[in-house]
């Protein structure tokens, strides 16, 4: 799986904005691997079912990324449309 990291409005390495070690700590708290293991342990899902769900999710994300990259930039005059403030 290809990973994309965005920093601001350009492609770049966002890790420069993170304190060292923060990312590792976040991965340790990630609930998805724990839920995956629980589903397998409890027999609520098979390895094949979970692999299919993961493949579908990855395909949807890749499709969304491609759509965003292939889309035209918005017109400058639209910069302040649909902006709401209280």
PDB file of N, CA, C and O in Angstrom:
ATOM      1  N   UNK A   1       0.850  -1.185   0.000  1.00  0.00           N
ATOM      2  CA  UNK A   1       0.000   0.000   0.000  1.00  0.00           C
ATOM      3  C   UNK A   1       0.884   1.233   0.000  1.00  0.00           C
ATOM      4  O   UNK A   1       1.807   1.342   0.807  1.00  0.00           O
ATOM      5  N   UNK A   2       0.605   2.157  -0.899  1.00  0.00           N
ATOM      6  CA  UNK A   2       1.376   3.384  -0.973  1.00  0.00           C
ATOM      7  C   UNK A   2       0.858   4.357   0.079  1.00  0.00           C
ATOM      8  O   UNK A   2      -0.350   4.480   0.276  1.00  0.00           O
ATOM      9  N   UNK A   3       1.762   5.036   0.745  1.00  0.00           N
ATOM     10  CA  UNK A   3       1.370   5.967   1.787  1.00  0.00           C
ATOM     11  C   UNK A   3       1.594   7.394   1.302  1.00  0.00           C
ATOM     12  O   UNK A   3       2.628   7.700   0.709  1.00  0.00           O
ATOM     13  N   UNK A   4       0.632   8.254   1.553  1.00  0.00           N
ATOM     14  CA  UNK A   4       0.736   9.659   1.192  1.00  0.00           C
ATOM     15  C   UNK A   4       0.742  10.471   2.470  1.00  0.00           C
ATOM     16  O   UNK A   4      -0.116  10.294   3.336  1.00  0.00           O
ATOM     17  N   UNK A   5       1.701  11.349   2.581  1.00  0.00           N
ATOM     18  CA  UNK A   5       1.738  12.248   3.729  1.00  0.00           C
ATOM     19  C   UNK A   5       1.667  13.662   3.203  1.00  0.00           C
ATOM     20  O   UNK A   5       2.416  14.037   2.301  1.00  0.00           O
ATOM     21  N   UNK A   6       0.777  14.439   3.763  1.00  0.00           N
ATOM     22  CA  UNK A   6       0.615  15.814   3.323  1.00  0.00           C
ATOM     23  C   UNK A   6       1.058  16.761   4.425  1.00  0.00           C
ATOM     24  O   UNK A   6       0.768  16.545   5.602  1.00  0.00           O
ATOM     25  N   UNK A   7       1.754  17.797   4.035  1.00  0.00           N
ATOM     26  CA  UNK A   7       2.155  18.840   4.979  1.00  0.00           C
ATOM     27  C   UNK A   7       1.632  20.151   4.420  1.00  0.00           C
ATOM     28  O   UNK A   7       2.135  20.649   3.413  1.00  0.00           O
ATOM     29  N   UNK A   8       0.636  20.703   5.064  1.00  0.00           N
ATOM     30  CA  UNK A   8       0.039  21.929   4.557  1.00  0.00           C
ATOM     31  C   UNK A   8      -0.656  21.668   3.241  1.00  0.00           C
ATOM     32  O   UNK A   8      -1.473  20.752   3.137  1.00  0.00           O
ATOM     33  N   UNK A   9      -0.343  22.458   2.240  1.00  0.00           N
ATOM     34  CA  UNK A   9      -1.015  22.345   0.952  1.00  0.00           C
ATOM     35  C   UNK A   9      -0.175  21.645  -0.098  1.00  0.00           C
ATOM     36  O   UNK A   9      -0.544  21.645  -1.273  1.00  0.00           O
ATOM     37  N   UNK A  10       0.933  21.052   0.287  1.00  0.00           N
ATOM     38  CA  UNK A  10       1.798  20.395  -0.687  1.00  0.00           C
ATOM     39  C   UNK A  10       2.187  19.017  -0.196  1.00  0.00           C
ATOM     40  O   UNK A  10       2.102  18.715   0.994  1.00  0.00           O
ATOM     41  N   UNK A  11       2.617  18.185  -1.134  1.00  0.00           N
ATOM     42  CA  UNK A  11       3.094  16.855  -0.766  1.00  0.00           C
ATOM     43  C   UNK A  11       4.452  17.034  -0.096  1.00  0.00           C
ATOM     44  O   UNK A  11       5.325  17.721  -0.626  1.00  0.00           O
ATOM     45  N   UNK A  12       4.621  16.436   1.033  1.00  0.00           N
ATOM     46  CA  UNK A  12       5.878  16.543   1.739  1.00  0.00           C
ATOM     47  C   UNK A  12       5.881  15.620   2.929  1.00  0.00           C
ATOM     48  O   UNK A  12       4.994  14.779   3.075  1.00  0.00           O
ATOM     49  N   UNK A  13       6.849  15.768   3.758  1.00  0.00           N
ATOM     50  CA  UNK A  13       6.980  14.905   4.923  1.00  0.00           C
ATOM     51  C   UNK A  13       6.403  15.603   6.145  1.00  0.00           C
ATOM     52  O   UNK A  13       7.008  16.533   6.678  1.00  0.00           O
ATOM     53  N   UNK A  14       5.243  15.158   6.583  1.00  0.00           N
ATOM     54  CA  UNK A  14       4.566  15.768   7.729  1.00  0.00           C
ATOM     55  C   UNK A  14       5.236  15.414   9.047  1.00  0.00           C
ATOM     56  O   UNK A  14       4.929  16.015  10.077  1.00  0.00           O
ATOM     57  N   UNK A  15       6.131  14.461   9.029  1.00  0.00           N
ATOM     58  CA  UNK A  15       6.767  14.032  10.279  1.00  0.00           C
ATOM     59  C   UNK A  15       7.572  15.157  10.922  1.00  0.00           C
ATOM     60  O   UNK A  15       7.832  15.111  12.124  1.00  0.00           O
ATOM     61  N   UNK A  16       7.964  16.147  10.163  1.00  0.00           N
ATOM     62  CA  UNK A  16       8.691  17.280  10.720  1.00  0.00           C
ATOM     63  C   UNK A  16       7.863  18.088  11.705  1.00  0.00           C
ATOM     64  O   UNK A  16       8.408  18.845  12.508  1.00  0.00           O
ATOM     65  N   UNK A  17       6.547  17.928  11.644  1.00  0.00           N
ATOM     66  CA  UNK A  17       5.652  18.659  12.534  1.00  0.00           C
ATOM     67  C   UNK A  17       5.303  17.877  13.789  1.00  0.00           C
ATOM     68  O   UNK A  17       4.624  18.401  14.672  1.00  0.00           O
ATOM     69  N   UNK A  18       5.745  16.658  13.882  1.00  0.00           N
ATOM     70  CA  UNK A  18       5.408  15.760  14.993  1.00  0.00           C
ATOM     71  C   UNK A  18       6.576  15.649  15.956  1.00  0.00           C
ATOM     72  O   UNK A  18       7.728  15.588  15.527  1.00  0.00           O
ATOM     73  N   UNK A  19       6.296  15.622  17.247  1.00  0.00           N
ATOM     74  CA  UNK A  19       7.378  15.316  18.192  1.00  0.00           C
ATOM     75  C   UNK A  19       7.881  13.893  17.943  1.00  0.00           C
ATOM     76  O   UNK A  19       7.097  13.003  17.615  1.00  0.00           O
ATOM     77  N   UNK A  20       9.163  13.687  18.097  1.00  0.00           N
ATOM     78  CA  UNK A  20       9.740  12.365  17.865  1.00  0.00           C
ATOM     79  C   UNK A  20       9.077  11.328  18.763  1.00  0.00           C
ATOM     80  O   UNK A  20       8.910  11.552  19.962  1.00  0.00           O
ATOM     81  N   UNK A  21       8.705  10.204  18.184  1.00  0.00           N
ATOM     82  CA  UNK A  21       8.084   9.125  18.934  1.00  0.00           C
ATOM     83  C   UNK A  21       6.574   9.205  19.017  1.00  0.00           C
ATOM     84  O   UNK A  21       5.926   8.240  19.422  1.00  0.00           O
ATOM     85  N   UNK A  22       5.997  10.345  18.639  1.00  0.00           N
ATOM     86  CA  UNK A  22       4.544  10.487  18.746  1.00  0.00           C
ATOM     87  C   UNK A  22       3.817   9.467  17.864  1.00  0.00           C
ATOM     88  O   UNK A  22       2.831   8.865  18.289  1.00  0.00           O
ATOM     89  N   UNK A  23       4.302   9.281  16.651  1.00  0.00           N
ATOM     90  CA  UNK A  23       3.647   8.369  15.716  1.00  0.00           C
ATOM     91  C   UNK A  23       3.655   6.936  16.247  1.00  0.00           C
ATOM     92  O   UNK A  23       2.649   6.233  16.146  1.00  0.00           O
ATOM     93  N   UNK A  24       4.777   6.503  16.808  1.00  0.00           N
ATOM     94  CA  UNK A  24       4.847   5.152  17.374  1.00  0.00           C
ATOM     95  C   UNK A  24       3.831   4.990  18.501  1.00  0.00           C
ATOM     96  O   UNK A  24       3.187   3.947  18.613  1.00  0.00           O
ATOM     97  N   UNK A  25       3.688   5.999  19.319  1.00  0.00           N
ATOM     98  CA  UNK A  25       2.729   5.946  20.413  1.00  0.00           C
ATOM     99  C   UNK A  25       1.296   5.857  19.910  1.00  0.00           C
ATOM    100  O   UNK A  25       0.460   5.181  20.508  1.00  0.00           O
ATOM    101  N   UNK A  26       1.019   6.541  18.811  1.00  0.00           N
ATOM    102  CA  UNK A  26      -0.329   6.487  18.238  1.00  0.00           C
ATOM    103  C   UNK A  26      -0.624   5.108  17.672  1.00  0.00           C
ATOM    104  O   UNK A  26      -1.737   4.603  17.823  1.00  0.00           O
ATOM    105  N   UNK A  27       0.355   4.493  17.023  1.00  0.00           N
ATOM    106  CA  UNK A  27       0.152   3.145  16.489  1.00  0.00           C
ATOM    107  C   UNK A  27      -0.099   2.140  17.607  1.00  0.00           C
ATOM    108  O   UNK A  27      -0.875   1.202  17.429  1.00  0.00           O
ATOM    109  N   UNK A  28       0.541   2.322  18.743  1.00  0.00           N
ATOM    110  CA  UNK A  28       0.330   1.413  19.879  1.00  0.00           C
ATOM    111  C   UNK A  28      -1.102   1.503  20.410  1.00  0.00           C
ATOM    112  O   UNK A  28      -1.625   0.531  20.956  1.00  0.00           O
ATOM    113  N   UNK A  29      -1.736   2.668  20.251  1.00  0.00           N
ATOM    114  CA  UNK A  29      -3.101   2.874  20.746  1.00  0.00           C
ATOM    115  C   UNK A  29      -4.159   2.607  19.671  1.00  0.00           C
ATOM    116  O   UNK A  29      -5.354   2.715  19.943  1.00  0.00           O
ATOM    117  N   UNK A  30      -3.734   2.265  18.466  1.00  0.00           N
ATOM    118  CA  UNK A  30      -4.659   2.058  17.356  1.00  0.00           C
ATOM    119  C   UNK A  30      -5.638   0.934  17.692  1.00  0.00           C
ATOM    120  O   UNK A  30      -5.209  -0.197  17.918  1.00  0.00           O
ATOM    121  N   UNK A  31      -6.939   1.216  17.730  1.00  0.00           N
ATOM    122  CA  UNK A  31      -7.919   0.191  18.107  1.00  0.00           C
ATOM    123  C   UNK A  31      -8.230  -0.811  16.994  1.00  0.00           C
ATOM    124  O   UNK A  31      -8.820  -1.858  17.262  1.00  0.00           O
ATOM    125  N   UNK A  32      -7.847  -0.513  15.764  1.00  0.00           N
ATOM    126  CA  UNK A  32      -8.220  -1.391  14.655  1.00  0.00           C
ATOM    127  C   UNK A  32      -7.565  -2.766  14.753  1.00  0.00           C
ATOM    128  O   UNK A  32      -8.266  -3.766  14.599  1.00  0.00           O
ATOM    129  N   UNK A  33      -6.256  -2.872  15.002  1.00  0.00           N
ATOM    130  CA  UNK A  33      -5.676  -4.217  15.131  1.00  0.00           C
ATOM    131  C   UNK A  33      -6.286  -5.014  16.285  1.00  0.00           C
ATOM    132  O   UNK A  33      -6.469  -6.226  16.172  1.00  0.00           O
ATOM    133  N   UNK A  34      -6.598  -4.345  17.383  1.00  0.00           N
ATOM    134  CA  UNK A  34      -7.210  -5.040  18.522  1.00  0.00           C
ATOM    135  C   UNK A  34      -8.604  -5.542  18.162  1.00  0.00           C
ATOM    136  O   UNK A  34      -8.975  -6.659  18.522  1.00  0.00           O
ATOM    137  N   UNK A  35      -9.373  -4.724  17.454  1.00  0.00           N
ATOM    138  CA  UNK A  35     -10.711  -5.148  17.053  1.00  0.00           C
ATOM    139  C   UNK A  35     -10.631  -6.284  16.051  1.00  0.00           C
ATOM    140  O   UNK A  35     -11.433  -7.216  16.101  1.00  0.00           O
ATOM    141  N   UNK A  36      -9.678  -6.216  15.149  1.00  0.00           N
ATOM    142  CA  UNK A  36      -9.493  -7.287  14.167  1.00  0.00           C
ATOM    143  C   UNK A  36      -9.212  -8.606  14.881  1.00  0.00           C
ATOM    144  O   UNK A  36      -9.811  -9.635  14.569  1.00  0.00           O
ATOM    145  N   UNK A  37      -8.296  -8.559  15.839  1.00  0.00           N
ATOM    146  CA  UNK A  37      -7.953  -9.763  16.605  1.00  0.00           C
ATOM    147  C   UNK A  37      -9.162 -10.288  17.372  1.00  0.00           C
ATOM    148  O   UNK A  37      -9.376 -11.498  17.452  1.00  0.00           O
ATOM    149  N   UNK A  38      -9.951  -9.376  17.934  1.00  0.00           N
ATOM    150  CA  UNK A  38     -11.133  -9.798  18.690  1.00  0.00           C
ATOM    151  C   UNK A  38     -12.171 -10.465  17.789  1.00  0.00           C
ATOM    152  O   UNK A  38     -12.767 -11.475  18.161  1.00  0.00           O
ATOM    153  N   UNK A  39     -12.382  -9.897  16.609  1.00  0.00           N
ATOM    154  CA  UNK A  39     -13.332 -10.482  15.665  1.00  0.00           C
ATOM    155  C   UNK A  39     -12.909 -11.893  15.279  1.00  0.00           C
ATOM    156  O   UNK A  39     -13.738 -12.798  15.181  1.00  0.00           O
ATOM    157  N   UNK A  40     -11.610 -12.070  15.061  1.00  0.00           N
ATOM    158  CA  UNK A  40     -11.103 -13.406  14.723  1.00  0.00           C
ATOM    159  C   UNK A  40     -11.250 -14.357  15.902  1.00  0.00           C
ATOM    160  O   UNK A  40     -11.695 -15.493  15.735  1.00  0.00           O
ATOM    161  N   UNK A  41     -10.877 -13.897  17.094  1.00  0.00           N
ATOM    162  CA  UNK A  41     -10.922 -14.730  18.295  1.00  0.00           C
ATOM    163  C   UNK A  41     -12.347 -15.175  18.615  1.00  0.00           C
ATOM    164  O   UNK A  41     -12.585 -16.331  18.963  1.00  0.00           O
ATOM    165  N   UNK A  42     -13.290 -14.239  18.491  1.00  0.00           N
ATOM    166  CA  UNK A  42     -14.686 -14.533  18.815  1.00  0.00           C
ATOM    167  C   UNK A  42     -15.415 -15.275  17.694  1.00  0.00           C
ATOM    168  O   UNK A  42     -16.563 -15.689  17.859  1.00  0.00           O
ATOM    169  N   UNK A  43     -14.749 -15.438  16.566  1.00  0.00           N
ATOM    170  CA  UNK A  43     -15.385 -16.114  15.437  1.00  0.00           C
ATOM    171  C   UNK A  43     -16.426 -15.268  14.731  1.00  0.00           C
ATOM    172  O   UNK A  43     -17.245 -15.790  13.975  1.00  0.00           O
ATOM    173  N   UNK A  44     -16.401 -13.957  14.973  1.00  0.00           N
ATOM    174  CA  UNK A  44     -17.366 -13.058  14.350  1.00  0.00           C
ATOM    175  C   UNK A  44     -17.024 -12.780  12.891  1.00  0.00           C
ATOM    176  O   UNK A  44     -17.880 -12.350  12.118  1.00  0.00           O
ATOM    177  N   UNK A  45     -15.775 -13.026  12.519  1.00  0.00           N
ATOM    178  CA  UNK A  45     -15.342 -12.821  11.135  1.00  0.00           C
ATOM    179  C   UNK A  45     -14.175 -13.747  10.858  1.00  0.00           C
ATOM    180  O   UNK A  45     -13.421 -14.115  11.759  1.00  0.00           O
ATOM    181  N   UNK A  46     -14.043 -14.115   9.604  1.00  0.00           N
ATOM    182  CA  UNK A  46     -12.918 -14.958   9.200  1.00  0.00           C
ATOM    183  C   UNK A  46     -11.793 -14.083   8.656  1.00  0.00           C
ATOM    184  O   UNK A  46     -11.998 -12.905   8.364  1.00  0.00           O
ATOM    185  N   UNK A  47     -10.638 -14.652   8.526  1.00  0.00           N
ATOM    186  CA  UNK A  47      -9.491 -13.943   7.951  1.00  0.00           C
ATOM    187  C   UNK A  47      -9.834 -13.457   6.542  1.00  0.00           C
ATOM    188  O   UNK A  47      -9.478 -12.343   6.155  1.00  0.00           O
ATOM    189  N   UNK A  48     -10.526 -14.305   5.783  1.00  0.00           N
ATOM    190  CA  UNK A  48     -10.896 -13.949   4.414  1.00  0.00           C
ATOM    191  C   UNK A  48     -11.868 -12.777   4.381  1.00  0.00           C
ATOM    192  O   UNK A  48     -11.741 -11.883   3.544  1.00  0.00           O
ATOM    193  N   UNK A  49     -12.843 -12.780   5.297  1.00  0.00           N
ATOM    194  CA  UNK A  49     -13.809 -11.683   5.351  1.00  0.00           C
ATOM    195  C   UNK A  49     -13.116 -10.368   5.698  1.00  0.00           C
ATOM    196  O   UNK A  49     -13.380  -9.335   5.082  1.00  0.00           O
ATOM    197  N   UNK A  50     -12.233 -10.415   6.682  1.00  0.00           N
ATOM    198  CA  UNK A  50     -11.531  -9.197   7.088  1.00  0.00           C
ATOM    199  C   UNK A  50     -10.596  -8.712   5.986  1.00  0.00           C
ATOM    200  O   UNK A  50     -10.470  -7.508   5.764  1.00  0.00           O
ATOM    201  N   UNK A  51      -9.943  -9.636   5.298  1.00  0.00           N
ATOM    202  CA  UNK A  51      -9.062  -9.250   4.189  1.00  0.00           C
ATOM    203  C   UNK A  51      -9.871  -8.570   3.085  1.00  0.00           C
ATOM    204  O   UNK A  51      -9.405  -7.602   2.484  1.00  0.00           O
ATOM    205  N   UNK A  52     -11.074  -9.070   2.816  1.00  0.00           N
ATOM    206  CA  UNK A  52     -11.929  -8.462   1.796  1.00  0.00           C
ATOM    207  C   UNK A  52     -12.362  -7.059   2.215  1.00  0.00           C
ATOM    208  O   UNK A  52     -12.376  -6.142   1.394  1.00  0.00           O
ATOM    209  N   UNK A  53     -12.714  -6.891   3.480  1.00  0.00           N
ATOM    210  CA  UNK A  53     -13.107  -5.569   3.988  1.00  0.00           C
ATOM    211  C   UNK A  53     -11.936  -4.597   3.874  1.00  0.00           C
ATOM    212  O   UNK A  53     -12.107  -3.459   3.438  1.00  0.00           O
ATOM    213  N   UNK A  54     -10.753  -5.047   4.266  1.00  0.00           N
ATOM    214  CA  UNK A  54      -9.564  -4.194   4.198  1.00  0.00           C
ATOM    215  C   UNK A  54      -9.230  -3.822   2.756  1.00  0.00           C
ATOM    216  O   UNK A  54      -8.858  -2.680   2.485  1.00  0.00           O
ATOM    217  N   UNK A  55      -9.358  -4.770   1.830  1.00  0.00           N
ATOM    218  CA  UNK A  55      -9.074  -4.489   0.420  1.00  0.00           C
ATOM    219  C   UNK A  55     -10.073  -3.480  -0.141  1.00  0.00           C
ATOM    220  O   UNK A  55      -9.700  -2.577  -0.889  1.00  0.00           O
ATOM    221  N   UNK A  56     -11.343  -3.640   0.225  1.00  0.00           N
ATOM    222  CA  UNK A  56     -12.358  -2.692  -0.240  1.00  0.00           C
ATOM    223  C   UNK A  56     -12.096  -1.290   0.311  1.00  0.00           C
ATOM    224  O   UNK A  56     -12.211  -0.301  -0.413  1.00  0.00           O
ATOM    225  N   UNK A  57     -11.745  -1.211   1.586  1.00  0.00           N
ATOM    226  CA  UNK A  57     -11.460   0.094   2.199  1.00  0.00           C
ATOM    227  C   UNK A  57     -10.251   0.752   1.525  1.00  0.00           C
ATOM    228  O   UNK A  57     -10.269   1.949   1.237  1.00  0.00           O
ATOM    229  N   UNK A  58      -9.216  -0.028   1.280  1.00  0.00           N
ATOM    230  CA  UNK A  58      -8.018   0.518   0.629  1.00  0.00           C
ATOM    231  C   UNK A  58      -8.353   1.010  -0.774  1.00  0.00           C
ATOM    232  O   UNK A  58      -7.878   2.069  -1.184  1.00  0.00           O
ATOM    233  N   UNK A  59      -9.165   0.253  -1.519  1.00  0.00           N
ATOM    234  CA  UNK A  59      -9.553   0.660  -2.868  1.00  0.00           C
ATOM    235  C   UNK A  59     -10.355   1.956  -2.842  1.00  0.00           C
ATOM    236  O   UNK A  59     -10.169   2.820  -3.699  1.00  0.00           O
ATOM    237  N   UNK A  60     -11.248   2.096  -1.860  1.00  0.00           N
ATOM    238  CA  UNK A  60     -12.046   3.319  -1.751  1.00  0.00           C
ATOM    239  C   UNK A  60     -11.175   4.528  -1.441  1.00  0.00           C
ATOM    240  O   UNK A  60     -11.385   5.611  -1.988  1.00  0.00           O
ATOM    241  N   UNK A  61     -10.203   4.340  -0.565  1.00  0.00           N
ATOM    242  CA  UNK A  61      -9.297   5.443  -0.224  1.00  0.00           C
ATOM    243  C   UNK A  61      -8.458   5.822  -1.440  1.00  0.00           C
ATOM    244  O   UNK A  61      -8.302   7.006  -1.738  1.00  0.00           O
ATOM    245  N   UNK A  62      -7.920   4.836  -2.139  1.00  0.00           N
ATOM    246  CA  UNK A  62      -7.123   5.112  -3.336  1.00  0.00           C
ATOM    247  C   UNK A  62      -7.950   5.833  -4.391  1.00  0.00           C
ATOM    248  O   UNK A  62      -7.451   6.743  -5.053  1.00  0.00           O
ATOM    249  N   UNK A  63      -9.212   5.436  -4.556  1.00  0.00           N
ATOM    250  CA  UNK A  63     -10.102   6.087  -5.520  1.00  0.00           C
ATOM    251  C   UNK A  63     -10.331   7.548  -5.121  1.00  0.00           C
ATOM    252  O   UNK A  63     -10.330   8.434  -5.975  1.00  0.00           O
ATOM    253  N   UNK A  64     -10.526   7.793  -3.834  1.00  0.00           N
ATOM    254  CA  UNK A  64     -10.748   9.162  -3.355  1.00  0.00           C
ATOM    255  C   UNK A  64      -9.499  10.019  -3.554  1.00  0.00           C
ATOM    256  O   UNK A  64      -9.596  11.187  -3.931  1.00  0.00           O
ATOM    257  N   UNK A  65      -8.336   9.441  -3.301  1.00  0.00           N
ATOM    258  CA  UNK A  65      -7.085  10.179  -3.505  1.00  0.00           C
ATOM    259  C   UNK A  65      -6.917  10.523  -4.979  1.00  0.00           C
ATOM    260  O   UNK A  65      -6.569  11.653  -5.322  1.00  0.00           O
ATOM    261  N   UNK A  66      -7.163   9.551  -5.850  1.00  0.00           N
ATOM    262  CA  UNK A  66      -7.041   9.792  -7.295  1.00  0.00           C
ATOM    263  C   UNK A  66      -8.012  10.874  -7.737  1.00  0.00           C
ATOM    264  O   UNK A  66      -7.644  11.757  -8.512  1.00  0.00           O
ATOM    265  N   UNK A  67      -9.256  10.816  -7.249  1.00  0.00           N
ATOM    266  CA  UNK A  67     -10.249  11.829  -7.600  1.00  0.00           C
ATOM    267  C   UNK A  67      -9.767  13.217  -7.169  1.00  0.00           C
ATOM    268  O   UNK A  67      -9.865  14.175  -7.936  1.00  0.00           O
ATOM    269  N   UNK A  68      -9.251  13.323  -5.955  1.00  0.00           N
ATOM    270  CA  UNK A  68      -8.788  14.612  -5.447  1.00  0.00           C
ATOM    271  C   UNK A  68      -7.619  15.137  -6.272  1.00  0.00           C
ATOM    272  O   UNK A  68      -7.568  16.321  -6.605  1.00  0.00           O
ATOM    273  N   UNK A  69      -6.691  14.261  -6.595  1.00  0.00           N
ATOM    274  CA  UNK A  69      -5.524  14.691  -7.380  1.00  0.00           C
ATOM    275  C   UNK A  69      -5.898  15.049  -8.811  1.00  0.00           C
ATOM    276  O   UNK A  69      -5.309  15.965  -9.387  1.00  0.00           O
ATOM    277  N   UNK A  70      -6.855  14.354  -9.393  1.00  0.00           N
ATOM    278  CA  UNK A  70      -7.245  14.593 -10.774  1.00  0.00           C
ATOM    279  C   UNK A  70      -8.221  15.751 -10.926  1.00  0.00           C
ATOM    280  O   UNK A  70      -8.434  16.231 -12.039  1.00  0.00           O
ATOM    281  N   UNK A  71      -8.816  16.209  -9.833  1.00  0.00           N
ATOM    282  CA  UNK A  71      -9.795  17.293  -9.887  1.00  0.00           C
ATOM    283  C   UNK A  71      -9.093  18.626 -10.124  1.00  0.00           C
ATOM    284  O   UNK A  71      -7.966  18.855  -9.685  1.00  0.00           O
ATOM    285  N   UNK A  72      -9.793  19.479 -10.825  1.00  0.00           N
ATOM    286  CA  UNK A  72      -9.265  20.818 -11.071  1.00  0.00           C
ATOM    287  C   UNK A  72      -9.261  21.619  -9.771  1.00  0.00           C
ATOM    288  O   UNK A  72     -10.082  21.394  -8.883  1.00  0.00           O
ATOM    289  N   UNK A  73      -8.331  22.547  -9.682  1.00  0.00           N
ATOM    290  CA  UNK A  73      -8.318  23.446  -8.531  1.00  0.00           C
ATOM    291  C   UNK A  73      -9.570  24.317  -8.577  1.00  0.00           C
ATOM    292  O   UNK A  73     -10.050  24.657  -9.658  1.00  0.00           O
ATOM    293  N   UNK A  74     -10.096  24.677  -7.420  1.00  0.00           N
ATOM    294  CA  UNK A  74     -11.274  25.542  -7.418  1.00  0.00           C
ATOM    295  C   UNK A  74     -10.916  26.933  -7.943  1.00  0.00           C
ATOM    296  O   UNK A  74      -9.767  27.369  -7.865  1.00  0.00           O
ATOM    297  N   UNK A  75     -11.910  27.603  -8.469  1.00  0.00           N
ATOM    298  CA  UNK A  75     -11.700  28.959  -8.964  1.00  0.00           C
ATOM    299  C   UNK A  75     -11.431  29.888  -7.785  1.00  0.00           C
ATOM    300  O   UNK A  75     -12.056  29.743  -6.734  1.00  0.00           O
ATOM    301  N   UNK A  76     -10.517  30.837  -7.941  1.00  0.00           N
ATOM    302  CA  UNK A  76     -10.206  31.755  -6.837  1.00  0.00           C
ATOM    303  C   UNK A  76     -11.434  32.479  -6.300  1.00  0.00           C
ATOM    304  O   UNK A  76     -11.524  32.734  -5.099  1.00  0.00           O
ATOM    305  N   UNK A  77     -12.382  32.812  -7.176  1.00  0.00           N
ATOM    306  CA  UNK A  77     -13.578  33.532  -6.718  1.00  0.00           C
ATOM    307  C   UNK A  77     -14.475  32.674  -5.820  1.00  0.00           C
ATOM    308  O   UNK A  77     -15.384  33.192  -5.172  1.00  0.00           O
ATOM    309  N   UNK A  78     -14.221  31.373  -5.785  1.00  0.00           N
ATOM    310  CA  UNK A  78     -14.996  30.486  -4.916  1.00  0.00           C
ATOM    311  C   UNK A  78     -14.344  30.287  -3.542  1.00  0.00           C
ATOM    312  O   UNK A  78     -14.863  29.534  -2.718  1.00  0.00           O
ATOM    313  N   UNK A  79     -13.228  30.947  -3.295  1.00  0.00           N
ATOM    314  CA  UNK A  79     -12.474  30.734  -2.066  1.00  0.00           C
ATOM    315  C   UNK A  79     -13.276  31.006  -0.792  1.00  0.00           C
ATOM    316  O   UNK A  79     -13.048  30.368   0.236  1.00  0.00           O
ATOM    317  N   UNK A  80     -14.193  31.933  -0.858  1.00  0.00           N
ATOM    318  CA  UNK A  80     -14.943  32.289   0.347  1.00  0.00           C
ATOM    319  C   UNK A  80     -16.393  31.814   0.304  1.00  0.00           C
ATOM    320  O   UNK A  80     -17.202  32.238   1.129  1.00  0.00           O
ATOM    321  N   UNK A  81     -16.731  30.945  -0.641  1.00  0.00           N
ATOM    322  CA  UNK A  81     -18.080  30.402  -0.668  1.00  0.00           C
ATOM    323  C   UNK A  81     -18.183  29.256   0.319  1.00  0.00           C
ATOM    324  O   UNK A  81     -17.206  28.551   0.571  1.00  0.00           O
ATOM    325  N   UNK A  82     -19.340  29.078   0.863  1.00  0.00           N
ATOM    326  CA  UNK A  82     -19.612  28.006   1.821  1.00  0.00           C
ATOM    327  C   UNK A  82     -18.713  28.087   3.066  1.00  0.00           C
ATOM    328  O   UNK A  82     -18.361  27.067   3.658  1.00  0.00           O
ATOM    329  N   UNK A  83     -18.355  29.302   3.445  1.00  0.00           N
ATOM    330  CA  UNK A  83     -17.592  29.532   4.669  1.00  0.00           C
ATOM    331  C   UNK A  83     -18.555  30.079   5.696  1.00  0.00           C
ATOM    332  O   UNK A  83     -19.205  31.101   5.476  1.00  0.00           O
ATOM    333  N   UNK A  84     -18.644  29.387   6.825  1.00  0.00           N
ATOM    334  CA  UNK A  84     -19.601  29.795   7.857  1.00  0.00           C
ATOM    335  C   UNK A  84     -18.855  30.113   9.133  1.00  0.00           C
ATOM    336  O   UNK A  84     -17.933  29.391   9.514  1.00  0.00           O
ATOM    337  N   UNK A  85     -19.242  31.178   9.790  1.00  0.00           N
ATOM    338  CA  UNK A  85     -18.637  31.565  11.061  1.00  0.00           C
ATOM    339  C   UNK A  85     -19.739  32.047  11.985  1.00  0.00           C
ATOM    340  O   UNK A  85     -20.733  32.628  11.550  1.00  0.00           O
ATOM    341  N   UNK A  86     -19.540  31.794  13.266  1.00  0.00           N
ATOM    342  CA  UNK A  86     -20.531  32.236  14.235  1.00  0.00           C
ATOM    343  C   UNK A  86     -20.153  33.571  14.798  1.00  0.00           C
ATOM    344  O   UNK A  86     -20.872  34.112  15.638  1.00  0.00           O
TER     345      UNK A  86
END
